[in-house]
Amino acid sequence: MQSNAQTPDQYIEELPEDRKIAISNLRKVIQENLPEGFQETMGYGMIGYVVPHSLYPNGYHCAPNLPLPFLSIASQKNFIAVYHMLVYFDPTLNEWFVNEFPKHSKAKLDMGKSCIRFKKLDQIPFELIGELASKVTVDEWIKIYEAQLKR
C-alpha cells in the first residue's frame, strides 16, 4: 500500500484509526531516540528517516538525487512495517535485535532482511524500536554504508 502523501502528518491522517495510533506512536518513539542529523521525510510512500544531502551529498547510490535512507515506517495491507537498513547490514545489530525482541513482545518475530513486520498492533515493542533507532549516529551510518558499497 503505497501512499501519495506529501508529509508524514498527511500520511498518518489517511490511515484507519488503529493504524494512526500505531504509526503515530512509532513515529514519536523514533523521533525521541534517533540521533541528531537524521531528517524525517516521505519516500517510497512511507515515512522515512534519512541522511540529508547537506550531510551526505552523494545521496543514495541507486538514486543519487535521493537522500541516503536509514529507517522507514509504513502501514502495509496486512501489517505495519519498520524498515531498518542497519539490521540488514550489521549481523551484530541483527543478532541483538532478534535476542531482545522476545523480552519486549509476546508476538513471534516476523522479520525479513531489513523489514520487521507487526500484524498485531497491540504487540509492537515501541521501546525496543526506539532503542534500535538510537543505535547508530549519522556519521557511523555513512561509514557502514560506504563500506558496504566497496564490497
BELJOVEN-V35182 format. One record per residue. N is the residue number from 1. SS is DSSP state (H for helix, E for strand, - for the rest). PSI is psi in degrees with one decimal (* if undefined). NEAR is the number of other ideal C-beta (glycine too) atoms within 12 Angstrom. Layout:
N_SS_PSI_NEAR + N_SS_PSI_NEAR
//
This chain:
1_-_96.2_20 + 2_-_129.6_16 + 3_-_152.9_27 + 4_-_11.4_13 + 5_-_143.9_25 + 6_-_-18.4_15 + 7_-_156.7_18 + 8_H_-39.3_32 + 9_H_-42.2_17 + 10_H_-40.7_16 + 11_H_-50.2_33 + 12_H_-40.9_30 + 13_H_-30.1_18 + 14_-_-11.1_23 + 15_-_155.2_28 + 16_-_155.9_16 + 17_H_-46.2_14 + 18_H_-36.3_17 + 19_H_-35.2_30 + 20_H_-47.0_22 + 21_H_-48.2_20 + 22_H_-48.0_33 + 23_H_-39.8_39 + 24_H_-42.5_27 + 25_H_-39.6_27 + 26_H_-46.4_44 + 27_H_-44.9_37 + 28_H_-46.6_23 + 29_H_-33.4_27 + 30_H_-47.3_35 + 31_H_-35.9_24 + 32_H_-22.9_17 + 33_H_-18.7_24 + 34_-_130.1_34 + 35_-_156.5_24 + 36_-_142.4_15 + 37_-_-32.0_23 + 38_E_149.7_35 + 39_E_136.2_27 + 40_E_138.2_30 + 41_E_178.3_29 + 42_E_134.5_29 + 43_E_138.3_34 + 44_-_29.3_26 + 45_-_21.3_24 + 46_E_162.3_33 + 47_E_125.8_40 + 48_E_158.5_37 + 49_E_121.2_41 + 50_E_166.0_35 + 51_E_113.3_38 + 52_-_158.0_26 + 53_-_-27.5_18 + 54_-_-25.6_15 + 55_-_-24.7_22 + 56_-_84.5_27 + 57_-_-24.8_14 + 58_-_-27.5_21 + 59_-_-164.3_22 + 60_E_128.3_26 + 61_-_-30.0_17 + 62_-_-27.8_15 + 63_E_82.9_15 + 64_-_-18.9_13 + 65_-_-12.2_13 + 66_-_148.8_21 + 67_-_161.6_35 + 68_E_115.7_40 + 69_E_151.3_35 + 70_E_-47.9_43 + 71_E_140.5_45 + 72_E_155.1_38 + 73_E_144.0_48 + 74_E_149.2_36 + 75_E_108.2_38 + 76_-_178.0_28 + 77_-_-47.6_13 + 78_-_5.2_15 + 79_-_168.2_26 + 80_E_138.1_42 + 81_E_143.3_34 + 82_E_122.4_45 + 83_E_117.3_35 + 84_E_111.0_38 + 85_H_-35.0_34 + 86_H_-27.0_38 + 87_H_-31.2_34 + 88_H_-44.4_23 + 89_H_-28.8_26 + 90_-_103.9_25 + 91_H_-31.9_14 + 92_H_-44.0_15 + 93_H_-39.4_26 + 94_H_-47.7_25 + 95_H_-42.2_13 + 96_H_-48.6_20 + 97_H_-46.8_31 + 98_H_-40.1_22 + 99_H_-32.1_14 + 100_H_-31.3_23 + 101_H_-48.9_29 + 102_H_-19.9_15 + 103_H_-14.8_15 + 104_H_-11.6_24 + 105_-_144.5_26 + 106_-_-12.7_14 + 107_-_154.1_22 + 108_-_136.1_15 + 109_-_124.8_27 + 110_E_101.1_22 + 111_E_136.0_25 + 112_-_-157.1_17 + 113_-_-47.3_16 + 114_-_8.2_24 + 115_E_129.7_24 + 116_E_119.9_42 + 117_E_139.0_27 + 118_E_109.5_37 + 119_-_-32.4_21 + 120_-_108.7_18 + 121_H_-26.3_27 + 122_H_-1.1_16 + 123_H_18.2_23 + 124_-_124.1_36 + 125_-_79.5_30 + 126_H_-44.1_30 + 127_H_-41.7_22 + 128_H_-40.1_33 + 129_H_-38.7_39 + 130_H_-42.9_26 + 131_H_-40.7_24 + 132_H_-42.6_38 + 133_H_-27.6_38 + 134_-_-5.1_25 + 135_-_-17.2_30 + 136_-_141.1_32 + 137_-_169.1_20 + 138_H_-47.6_27 + 139_H_-41.0_18 + 140_H_-42.1_22 + 141_H_-43.0_34 + 142_H_-44.2_29 + 143_H_-44.5_20 + 144_H_-44.9_28 + 145_H_-48.2_31 + 146_H_-36.3_18 + 147_H_-37.3_14 + 148_H_-34.6_17 + 149_H_-29.5_15 + 150_-_-10.6_9 + 151_-_*_8
//
